[in-house]
Amino acid sequence: MKTLFEKLLRSTTSLINRIARLYHPRTLREKGWIWGSMLGVVTLSGLLFLLGLYWSSVPEPFDVRNNTRSMLQEMSLEPVTGSYTTAALVTVMETLLQKPGGYLSNDIMPPSVFLDNIPNWEFGALTQARDLARSLRNDMSRSQSQSLENEDLAIAEPQFNYSNDSWIFPSTEGEYRKGLEALRRYLSGLSQQGEMSTQFFARADNLRDWLAIVEKRLGSLSQRLSASVGQERINTDLAGDPDAAQSTATSDNVRVQTPWLEIDDVFFEARGATWALIHFLHAVETDFQDILRKKNALVSLRQIIRELEATQGSISSPVVLNGSGLGIFANYSLVMASYISRANAAVIDLRSLLSQG
């Protein structure tokens, strides 16, 4: 190991010395300004490429329980019901803003403008965060349909739904930070005695309503991922209801295929969505633990988490492979769709358990 390190150090030193000689004033005078300009362009392109690779790295997962305790310790507060779910949402949004390179979806300068994988990852995670913020505002923080909504959540939820690609006047990051400030006030209020208007109600119906949104998101991602190879699908839009109608007529068979240049976009959007959802489900496991135990549904929730964690495995190829379903080469989108479909089926079963008395 020491010998290998010494060889690597010598190689790096030698490379730096060669680059320094290339940029020496005498060398530049001998070669001319055209050669010097070309060398500068190549060097700058190489640096931007390396920076782009670093910025494209996906953030590591965080421990939901330890993260919540640390966040509340900074406020001199103790965890209560709802603290884990709220803190997970705060951290996911902070991660979008503070990861390597910061928030990239609205950048207009290189290398960010040439990157598409990580902005799609950001959009997937952002979609899950928006759904949870809406559920917090409309359901989990309210005891019944006609109760008053929490003032802080009424600020945070629309802020998170601000355009995800605005770079100036106002910037996306600035609007999201305003939402984070309001969400942190809600988190603080949960643990403070006397804050009667700041509540989190861990009820089966609240969890079931949020899971209904998760179910639809996962179902959509699974269908879009499966369309990477192109499919002829039977139109089932009106199936199950003889009196159902739709705005315009559609054919009985539908050809569905994701454009070749968008395959990696859908793949990384799914990776981002499942990354955020894993943390939210871990938080729900703690905040809704009593309900889940009573319904004997903890195992079902943990199975969903396990299926989603499989979507975060390392990618062996520098590009998202798109082989045919049973062909020689792998199809990463179909593998991702398989994990998400199984998780979606488990979400449906979990919602059925929660609806039972």
Buried (B, 14 or more C-beta within 10 A) or exposed (E): EEEEEEEEEEEEEEEEEEEEEBEEEEBBEEEEEEEBEEBEEEEEEEEBEEBBEEBBEBBEEBEBBEBBBEBBEEEEBEBBBBBBBBBBBBBBBBBBBEBEBEBBBBBEEBBBEEBBBBBBBBBBBBBBBBBBBBBBBBBBBBEEEEEEBBBBBBBBBBBBBBEBEBBEEEBBBEBBBBBBEBBBBBBBBBBEEEEEEBBBBBBBEBBBBBBEBBBEBBBBBBBBBBBBBEEEEEEEEEEEEEEEEEEEEEEEEEEEEBEEEBBBBBBBBBBBBBBBBBBBBBBBBBBBBEBBEEBEBBEBBBBBBBBBBBBBEEEEEEEBBBBEEEEEEBBBBBBBBBBBBBBBBBBBBBBEBBEEE
